Amino acid sequence: MTGMSERSPAAALIPLDPSFPARAEAALQLWRLLNGQSRRRRGDYLTRQRRQRLVLALRALDGRLAGHVYRSIAAGLFGDARVPKGPAWKTHDLRDRTIRLARTGTDLMCGGYLDLLRG
């Protein structure tokens, strides 16, 4: 950018739509980052466990969108050794967990990711 420096003023254009509060918060976070302040306020972040679950949910969604069955998605997420063979799969907790992860991923894809931004 020609003529720009650290002291040049910058602006954020935020539409006044239903997502305005989330966009304004994101702009505030950017401002804090640019001014050397902490990225987020204490206690205002995703826990490590929640981040890991979101990663698994998105991976499960990728598997579903690629046409894989829940058993193969579970094997990819948790390892072949943990996925039972035969009819035991139908009542195994990893099957239920995989289905919930895929549903969470689908919810995120259908706009649920905005809830993460809104807090």
C-alpha positions in Angstrom: 0.0 0.0 0.0 1.5 3.2 -1.2 1.7 6.1 1.3 0.7 3.9 4.3 2.6 3.9 7.6 2.0 2.8 11.1 0.6 6.2 11.9 -1.8 6.3 9.0 -5.4 6.3 10.1 -7.4 3.2 9.2 -11.1 2.5 9.1 -13.4 -0.5 9.3 -16.7 -0.5 7.5 -19.3 -2.6 9.4 -22.7 -3.2 7.9 -25.7 -2.6 10.2 -27.1 -6.1 9.7 -28.0 -8.8 12.2 -24.3 -9.8 12.5 -23.3 -6.3 13.5 -22.4 -7.1 17.2 -20.1 -10.0 16.1 -18.5 -7.8 13.4 -18.0 -4.9 15.8 -16.4 -7.3 18.3 -14.1 -8.6 15.6 -13.1 -5.1 14.7 -12.4 -4.3 18.3 -10.2 -7.4 18.6 -8.3 -6.3 15.4 -7.9 -2.8 16.9 -6.5 -4.3 20.2 -4.1 -6.6 18.2 -2.9 -3.6 16.1 -2.3 -1.6 19.3 -0.4 -4.4 21.1 -3.1 -5.3 23.5 -4.1 -8.8 24.4 -6.1 -10.6 21.7 -9.0 -11.5 24.0 -10.1 -10.6 27.4 -9.4 -13.1 30.2 -12.0 -15.8 30.2 -13.3 -14.8 26.8 -11.9 -17.7 24.7 -12.5 -21.2 23.7 -11.1 -23.9 26.0 -8.6 -26.4 24.7 -11.2 -29.1 24.9 -13.8 -27.0 23.0 -11.2 -26.3 20.3 -10.3 -30.0 20.0 -14.0 -30.8 19.7 -14.5 -28.2 16.9 -11.5 -29.6 15.0 -13.0 -33.1 15.2 -16.4 -31.8 14.2 -15.0 -30.2 11.1 -13.0 -33.3 10.2 -16.1 -35.4 10.6 -18.0 -33.0 8.4 -15.3 -33.3 5.8 -15.7 -37.1 5.9 -19.5 -36.9 5.5 -19.2 -34.4 2.6 -16.8 -36.8 0.9 -19.4 -39.6 1.2 -17.7 -41.7 3.9 -19.8 -43.8 6.4 -19.6 -43.1 10.1 -17.4 -46.2 10.7 -14.7 -45.0 8.4 -14.9 -41.4 9.8 -14.5 -42.8 13.3 -11.5 -44.8 12.2 -10.0 -41.6 10.8 -10.7 -39.6 13.9 -10.0 -42.2 16.6 -7.9 -44.9 14.9 -8.8 -48.3 13.5 -7.9 -50.1 16.7 -10.7 -48.3 18.7 -13.5 -48.9 16.2 -15.2 -52.3 16.8 -15.8 -54.7 14.0 -19.1 -56.3 13.2 -22.4 -55.7 14.9 -20.8 -54.3 18.1 -20.4 -51.0 16.1 -24.1 -50.3 16.2 -24.2 -49.8 20.0 -20.6 -48.5 20.5 -20.1 -45.1 22.1 -17.7 -44.0 19.3 -20.5 -44.4 16.8 -22.7 -42.0 18.7 -19.8 -39.6 19.3 -19.0 -39.7 15.5 -22.6 -38.9 14.6 -22.8 -36.0 17.1 -19.5 -34.6 15.7 -20.7 -34.8 12.2 -24.0 -33.1 13.2 -22.0 -30.4 15.0 -19.9 -29.9 11.9 -23.0 -29.6 9.7 -24.5 -27.0 12.2 -21.2 -25.0 12.0 -21.3 -25.1 8.2 -25.0 -23.9 8.1 -24.2 -20.8 10.0 -23.4 -22.0 13.5 -19.9 -20.7 13.3 -21.3 -17.3 13.8 -22.3 -18.3 17.4 -18.6 -18.8 18.0 -18.0 -15.2 17.0 -20.9 -13.9 19.1 -19.7 -15.7 22.2 
